[in-house]
């Protein structure tokens, strides 16, 4: 997309693509790349719903020279992130494939485990797992949950370094601390712990200067020390968790 562009990172948008673009334009953002940290909303609704959503923002993206990128959240259909569902100005980044945006080498790790999958809505008396099971049982193509939602764990093939890691969930050493709700099943809890431990392994392997994530719908930031490293700022990673639709400029 050329040099001199701005790079922005954005929190979960849950399908509000028009809201994201409207917010960016209202803030005067142009000649920019915006990367969403997952829960973009890919795969919800009718089969062509993303075509419709993109059609609504295409002109504004072109006029303001904005390109959107997103990693996979637990509220995104993993099938969208195979490199074959991109639009001219909207790209669904595959996990564990480094990409250079605005001169920064960015390593995307999508996915997270839905802690609330078994929470029963008091109004409907159904959990998302129950709703999804019913959709499968009745042959619907619609989904509200995907069994392969967790981060894909690889050890061989991890990059040696990156300027920025962007994930949906957080390493275990980042905020927020693990807290288990009463409705979370043992199996689900184990997957949550394993996922966050794995992201810690990635942290200590790549040692990026910056790490952005979402998922928790709150703002957190801090510094994480790398394993067996002297306590100085050059051996730490600054982490930032973005709230819903929160945007921060990197370049």
C-alpha positions in Angstrom: 0.0 0.0 0.0 3.0 2.3 -0.2 5.0 4.3 2.4 3.9 7.0 4.8 0.8 5.2 5.8 -0.6 5.1 9.3 -1.1 1.8 11.2 -3.9 1.5 13.6 -4.9 -1.5 15.8 -8.6 -1.9 16.7 -10.4 -3.9 19.4 -13.2 -6.4 18.7 -16.0 -5.0 16.5 -18.5 -7.9 16.5 -19.8 -7.3 13.0 -19.9 -3.5 13.2 -17.8 -3.0 10.1 -19.8 0.2 9.1 -19.3 1.6 12.6 -15.5 0.9 12.4 -15.2 2.7 9.1 -17.5 5.6 10.1 -15.4 6.1 13.3 -12.2 6.1 11.4 -13.5 8.6 8.8 -14.9 10.9 11.5 -11.5 10.9 13.2 -9.9 12.1 10.0 -8.0 8.8 9.5 -6.9 8.4 5.9 -4.0 6.7 4.0 -4.1 4.0 6.8 -4.2 0.3 7.5 -6.4 -0.8 10.4 -5.9 -4.2 12.0 -8.7 -5.7 14.1 -7.7 -8.0 16.9 -10.4 -10.6 16.1 -14.2 -11.0 16.7 -14.6 -9.2 13.4 -17.9 -11.0 12.9 -17.0 -13.1 9.9 -19.4 -16.0 9.3 -22.5 -14.8 11.1 -25.7 -14.2 9.3 -26.6 -15.3 5.7 -23.9 -16.8 3.4 -23.4 -13.5 1.5 -23.6 -11.2 4.6 -19.9 -10.3 4.4 -20.4 -9.3 0.7 -23.2 -7.0 1.9 -21.1 -5.6 4.8 -18.1 -4.9 2.6 -20.3 -3.3 -0.1 -21.6 -0.8 2.5 -18.0 0.5 3.3 -16.2 -0.1 0.0 -16.6 3.5 -1.3 -15.5 5.0 2.0 -12.4 2.8 2.2 -11.5 3.8 -1.4 -12.1 7.5 -0.9 -10.1 7.6 2.3 -7.4 5.1 1.2 -8.1 2.8 4.1 -7.4 -1.0 4.2 -8.8 -3.3 6.8 -7.1 -6.4 8.2 -8.4 -8.8 10.9 -7.2 -11.8 12.7 -9.6 -14.6 13.8 -11.5 -14.3 17.0 -13.6 -16.9 18.8 -16.6 -15.2 17.2 -15.4 -15.7 13.7 -15.8 -18.6 11.3 -12.3 -20.1 10.9 -13.1 -20.9 7.2 -12.8 -17.2 6.4 -9.1 -17.2 7.3 -7.8 -19.4 4.5 -6.5 -16.6 2.3 -9.4 -17.1 -0.2 -12.0 -14.8 1.3 -10.3 -11.5 1.0 -11.7 -8.4 -0.6 -9.6 -5.6 -2.2 -9.5 -3.6 1.0 -10.4 -6.2 3.6 -8.1 -9.1 4.4 -8.6 -12.0 6.8 -5.2 -13.0 8.1 -4.3 -16.7 8.4 -2.8 -17.7 11.8 1.0 -18.0 12.1 1.7 -16.3 8.8 3.8 -13.1 9.3 2.8 -10.1 7.3 4.5 -6.7 6.9 2.2 -3.7 7.2 3.5 -0.1 7.3 7.0 -1.4 7.6 6.2 -3.5 10.7 6.5 -7.3 10.8 3.3 -8.5 12.4 2.6 -12.0 13.6 -1.1 -12.9 13.8 -2.4 -15.6 16.2 -6.1 -15.8 16.1 -8.6 -17.7 18.2 -9.7 -18.1 21.8 -11.8 -20.4 23.9 -15.4 -19.2 24.6 -15.6 -19.2 28.4 -19.3 -18.5 28.2 -20.2 -21.3 25.8 -22.3 -23.0 28.5 -23.7 -19.9 30.2 -27.5 -20.3 30.1 -29.3 -17.1 29.1 -32.1 -16.6 31.7 -34.5 -15.3 29.1 -34.1 -18.0 26.5 -33.0 -20.7 28.9 -30.4 -21.8 26.3 -26.7 -21.6 26.1 -24.8 -20.8 22.9 -23.6 -24.4 22.8 -27.3 -25.6 22.9 -28.3 -23.1 20.2 -25.4 -24.2 18.0 -26.2 -27.9 18.5 -29.7 -27.2 17.4 -28.5 -25.4 14.3 -26.3 -28.4 13.4 -29.1 -30.9 14.2 -31.6 -29.1 11.9 -29.1 -28.8 9.0 -28.7 -25.0 9.2 -25.6 -23.4 7.7 -25.6 -20.8 10.4 -23.3 -21.1 13.4 -22.9 -19.2 16.7 -19.9 -21.2 17.8 -17.1 -23.2 16.1 -15.4 -26.2 17.8 -12.0 -25.2 16.4 -12.2 -21.7 17.9 -9.1 -22.1 20.1 -5.7 -20.8 18.9 -3.9 -23.2 16.6 -0.8 -24.4 18.4 2.4 -24.8 16.5 5.9 -25.1 17.8 7.9 -25.9 14.7 7.7 -23.1 12.3 7.3 -20.2 14.8 9.1 -17.1 13.4 12.3 -16.1 15.2 11.2 -12.5 15.7 8.5 -10.0 14.9 8.0 -6.4 15.7 4.4 -6.9 16.8 2.3 -9.9 17.8 -1.5 -9.5 17.4 -3.6 -12.2 19.1 -7.2 -12.5 20.1 -6.5 -14.0 23.5 -3.8 -13.1 26.0 -0.7 -15.0 27.2 -1.1 -16.2 30.7 1.4 -13.7 32.0 -0.7 -10.8 30.7 -3.8 -9.2 32.3 -6.4 -10.2 33.1 -5.6 -13.0 35.5 -7.4 -16.3 35.1 -10.7 -16.4 36.9 -13.1 -19.3 36.5 -16.9 -18.7 36.5 -19.2 -21.3 38.0 -20.8 -22.3 34.7 -17.4 -23.1 33.0 -17.0 -26.8 32.4 -13.8 -28.6 33.3 -13.1 -29.4 29.6 -13.6 -25.8 28.6 -11.5 -24.5 31.5 -8.6 -26.8 30.6 -8.7 -25.5 27.0 -8.6 -21.9 28.3 -5.6 -22.5 30.5 -3.8 -24.5 27.7 -4.4 -21.7 25.2 -3.0 -19.0 27.4 0.0 -21.1 28.4 0.7 -21.7 24.7 0.6 -17.9 24.0 3.2 -17.5 26.8 5.4 -19.9 24.9 5.0 -17.8 21.8 5.9 -14.7 23.8 9.1 -16.1 25.1 10.1 -17.5 21.7 9.5 -14.4 19.6 10.0 -11.7 22.2 8.2 -8.9 20.3 8.4 -5.3 21.4 4.6 -4.9 21.2 1.7 -7.3 21.7 -1.9 -6.4 21.1 -5.0 -8.4 21.9 -8.7 -8.1 22.6 -11.3 -10.7 23.7 -11.8 -9.3 27.2 -13.8 -6.1 26.3 -11.6 -4.0 28.6 -8.4 -2.0 28.4 -5.3 -3.4 30.0 -1.7 -2.6 29.4 1.6 -3.4 31.0 5.1 -4.9 30.6 5.9 -8.6 30.5 9.4 -9.9 31.3 10.8 -12.6 29.1 12.0 -15.9 30.6 15.5 -15.9 31.9 16.1 -12.4 30.8 17.7 -9.5 32.7 15.2 -7.0 34.1 15.6 -4.2 31.7 13.2 -2.6 29.2 14.9 -4.0 26.2 14.0 -7.6 27.3 10.4 -6.9 27.9 7.2 -6.8 25.8 4.7 -4.0 26.2 1.2 -5.5 26.0 -2.1 -3.7 25.3 -5.6 -5.1 25.4 -8.0 -3.0 23.5 -11.6 -2.6 24.5 -14.5 -3.0 22.1 -13.8 -0.8 19.0 -11.0 1.0 20.8 -8.3 2.2 18.4 -4.7 3.1 18.9 -2.1 4.3 16.4 1.2 2.4 16.1 2.8 4.2 13.1 
